[in-house]
Amino acid sequence: MRGMGNMQGMMKQMQKMQKEMETTKADFDLKEFKGQAGNGLVEVTMTGDKRVKDIVIKPEVVDPDDVEMIQDLVLAATNDVLEIIDSETERVMGKYAKSIPGF
């Protein structure tokens, strides 16, 4: 029965890590990230759970004859912020995956 104490200790440690991970994830989901395109002419703000909070388009980029350029800049800024969120997710949440054996 010697191994049972070790198993209980491991289970407590896993439960503690799960609670920490849930708290970290909840905090991360609320954090805001900004991506941009065209040297800041278009900026997209998203939360960690990838919800768009804001899109800013500088007036100097608005050309009624070239709406496609604005669309391209919005798309590029959105992809930029998604890459930032993915990178930060890996940095913040990756430590939990590394703590789990076989993951």
N, C-alpha and C positions, 0 to 999 in steps of 0.2 A: 504493500500500500504506500510505499515510499514515493512512487511517481505521482500519486494523486495530488499531493501538495504542490508539486511543480506544475501540474496541469492547471490547478486552480489559480496559481499565481500567473500563469500565462493567459488564462481566460480574463482575469482582472486587468491585466496589462492591455489585452486586445480591446476590452470594453472602454478603458480609459482612452486609448488611441482613437477608437470610433467616435467618442464624444468630442475629442479635440478636433477630429477631422470634420465632423458636422458643424462645429462652431466656426472653424476656419472657412469652410465652404459657404456658410451663411454670410459671414463677413465679406468674403470675396465676391459673392453675388451682388452685394450692395455697392461695391467699389466701382467708381467710374473711370473709364479709359477713353482717351481721345486718339483718333487717327486723322491724318490729313493728306491732302493731295494738292498739287499745284502750288507748292511752297506756302501752304496755309490758306489758299483761296477757298478751299472747301474743308470743313472739319466735321467729323461725325463723332458723337459721344455715345458710348454704350456702357451698360453695366456688365459686371463679370458674368452674369447669366445670359449675356448676349441680347439684351433688350435695347433698342435704339432709344436714347433719351433726347438727343438734340442733333440737328443738322444745321450748320451755319454756312451760308454761301455769301462771300464778300461781294458787294455791289459791282466792283470792277470786273468781275468774271461774267456778269450777266450780259449776254448779247442775244437779243431775240432771234437773230439770224443763225445762231449756232447753239441751239439747245442741246445738241448731241455732246458738245464739249462739257457742258455742265453735268450731263448724265454720266459721262465718262469719269469726271472728277469725283462725283458722289460715289460712284462704284469703286473707284480706286481708294478713296478715303475709308469707305466701309470695309473693304478688304484689308486695308492697313490696320484698322482698329481690331478686326477679328484676329489677325496675326499677333498683335500685341496681347490680346486676351489669351489666346492659346499658349503663347510663350510664358505669360505670367501664371497661367493655370498650371503648367508643367513645373514651373519653379516653386510655386506655393504648395500645390497638392501632391507633387511628385514624391515628396519626402515620405508620404504615407505609403505609397506603393512600394517604395524601396524598403520599408520596414516589414513588409509582409513577405514571409518566406515563399519562394517559388513564384513571385509576381514579377 
